[in-house]
Amino acid sequence: MGVLNTHFYRIYDQFNRKVYALALITDHEAEDANGFHYSYYDTKVDYTYNVYRFQDQNIAKLEASSNPFAHAVISAIIPVKPKMTRMYAILSNENS
């Protein structure tokens, strides 16, 4: 089982509280992340959660924000962007 749905179940089961799950995606490779889906014969589990993708954020808007979370997002985006640019350049050359 995925980490988010495990935490969801534990919080819901132990405290009987409503849960708002949010995945903070810092890696471009996790672009298809939107939930945990399991199916085996007629047994199905679909756990879909909200996603905040760091690489989709506008750095200029984040810099203008007074929200401390915006600055945390910037600190996570900046180290990742050069890696993403290099990877896309490598992949583009391989596909040419």
N, C-alpha and C positions, 0 to 999 in steps of 0.2 A: 504494500500500500504506500501511497505517497505521503510525504511529510505533512502537507497541509491537511489532508483528510484525516490523518491520524490525530493531529492536534484538535481538529474540529470535533471529532468523536469524543476525545477525552474531556474537552471543555464542556461539551453538550451533556455528556453522560454524567460527569462528576458534579457539575454545578447547575445543570439544567438552565443554561443561559443561551440567549441568541448569539450566534457567532457570525462575524463579518470577516471573511478571509480575503487577504490581499497578498498576491505574489509580487515581490519586487524583482523584476527581471533585469539583471545587469549584463547578461551575456546574449549576444546576438544569435547564438546557436539555439536558444530556447524560444525562438519565434513562434513555435506552434504550441507553446505551453498555455493552456487555458483550463486545465482540469485533469482529473483522474478518471479514466474510463476503463471499465473492466467488463468483460462478457465471457461467460462460459456456459454453453448450452442455454438454458432459459434464465440463468441468473445474471443480472446486470446491475452494475453500480455506475452511476454517472454523478460525479462531483465536480461542478464547474465553479470557478472562483474568479474574482476580479483580478486584473493584471495591470501593473504599472510598469511600462517598459522605459528604462532609463534612456536608451539610445533614441527614442522617439521624441524626447523633450528638446525644447528650444533653449540653448544655453543663454542667449541674450535675455529672454524672458525670465529665466531662473535667476540670472545675475541682478535683474531689476527688482526681484521679489524680496520682501522683508521676512519671508517665511524661512526659519532655520532649516527646514527640510529641503528647501530649494538648494541651499548651499551644500548640503550633504549629497544631493543628487549630482551636482556639478563635480564634486570630488570623486564620485564614482564614474562619471562619464569621461572625464578628461584622460585618465590612464587607458581607457578602453578604446577611444576613438582612433589613435594611431595604429593600434593592432588591427582594428577593423579595416582601416584604409589599406594597410599592407596586405591583409588577407584578400580583400576584393581585387587589388591589383594583381596578386598572384593568380587568383582564380580566373580573372579576365584573360591573362596571358596564356593560361593553360587551355582555355576554351577557344582561343583564336586559331 
